[in-house]
Structures are given as C-alpha cells and as structure tokens.
Amino acid sequence: MAPEQRRSTFRPCIDLHEGQVKQIVGGTLSDRNDDGLKTNFVATQPPEYFAGKYRDNGLEGGHVIKLGPRNDEAARRALAEWRDHLQIGGGITADNAKEWLDAGASKIIVTSYLFPGGNFDLERLQTISSLVGKDKLVVDVSCRRRGDKWFVAMNKWQDITTMEVNKENLDMLAQHCNEFLIHAADVEGLCQGIDEELVKKLGEWVTIPTTYAGGAKSISDLETVNRLSGGQVDLTYGSSLDIFGGVVSFDELVKASNQ
C-alpha cells in the first residue's frame, strides 16, 4: 500500500513590532526610520493570546518573528504560553540561540546572522547548527524577486544578499538544518495573492519541511499551494485572517487544514 500523500497545512504566525502583535506590509520595514511603515493591523490582545489560540487549535510549527528591537519580553510571553511548540526568529545569532530555546522555543530561525555583509557564511551556519542541533534549526531564506530569479533578503527584507534561492543552494543549506521558512517579501502583507511561481519551484526543490509566507488572501490558497507544491510546502496566513483584521475565517481555515 502506497504511503499517504503529504498535504500542505496552515502554519500560524505572531509578528512582533515594538512589543505588539502587528501585521506589516513586508517591504515597508526599515532600520533607518518608520516613516514609510505600513501596518495592516495592530492587535489589542497580547502575544500570548495568539499563542494560546494556536495551542487550543493544535496548530504546530508556528513562528514568532521579532521585527526589530524591544520585542524580547513579548516574545518570551508568547513562547511561555505554549512551550516547545513555537519557533522564534529575528536577531537570532550563535550568541543568543540557546537562550531562546531555554525560553521555550521549539526551534530557532536564523537569517541575517548567516549573511555578514550580504554574503553567505557557511562557517556561521555550521557553528549555529552544531550549537543547537540540526533538528532545532530553521533557515529563513526569505527572498525578493530579481527578474526570473529570487535572492535571499535580510535585515527585515531591506537588503538583498548574493545568495540565489535555487535547488543547489537549498540542498546545501538542508545539510545543516531541518526546515526552511520563506517569506516572499515582494508580496508579504499585501493580501493580493501568493507568488505561485515561487511556490511551484519550492515544491520541486525542497527536501525538508518548508513554510511559505506572503500574499495569502483566501482559504482556497491553501489548496493552490498544495497543488503547486505537491504537498511539499506549507502556507502561512497573516494579514488576511479575521483574527488580524482580515476576511479569511481562522476557524474555517483550521478546518480546511485538517481535512
């Protein structure tokens, strides 16, 4: 009897900015100033409320992302609400990775640390993988499109690195981690549709669990990602969810994801 075909599932998120849960148009984040920041939603509830909601619905593999400074306390509260079930990203380095695992993160997510000066540093990847264990490491290869290719973007997706997102590079990275998180930064927070071409390519390329984020606007997008990726890529919903001020029913999405 053939093994059951894997299906794409819904992966939740908690994005933190200035200590609050927010949904931000990805391309508007900046270290330099907040004048151009576009926010879709600012929660009145604390981060632990959302962590509890994900726990109560059994939504594994969600990620907490610290978008800039002054988010550590909020992140710790979210992790404490559902210990060992939420991943943490944003400013993670070899120096603080273990600290966040001790705080209750299931895995740590790393990007900018791996790209000093915008260039990939294999030694840094090997160091942090050895430190926390391959099974506890998620590499964030969030990217921006340049022509018909995608390149890893770092520092809140402001800076384009020299690393192309392709099969060769994903295979290399997969030797040192056990999951990828990939925001399509060009469509992140816009609720105008996913980057279907990227999702299809990821389905062909990836060999480890992979979550795509960016542009999801309806429940049907989950089935679209499932079809395009052959069930190899999971999907994050953010700004489009009703719990974040959008139109997609969280409860209905949970049901669809569990079918």
TARA-V846210 format. One record per helix or strand. SS is the DSSP state (helix for helix, strand for strand). FROM is the first residue (numbers start at 1). LEN is the number of residues. If there is no record, write none. Layout:
ss	from	len
SS	FROM	LEN
SS	FROM	LEN
This chain:
ss	from	len
strand	10	2
strand	13	5
strand	20	5
helix	26	3
strand	39	4
helix	47	10
strand	62	5
helix	72	10
strand	86	4
helix	97	6
strand	105	6
helix	112	3
helix	116	3
helix	122	11
helix	134	3
strand	137	4
strand	143	4
strand	149	6
strand	159	6
helix	167	8
strand	179	6
helix	196	10
strand	209	5
helix	220	10
strand	233	4
strand	241	1
helix	242	3
strand	248	1
helix	250	9
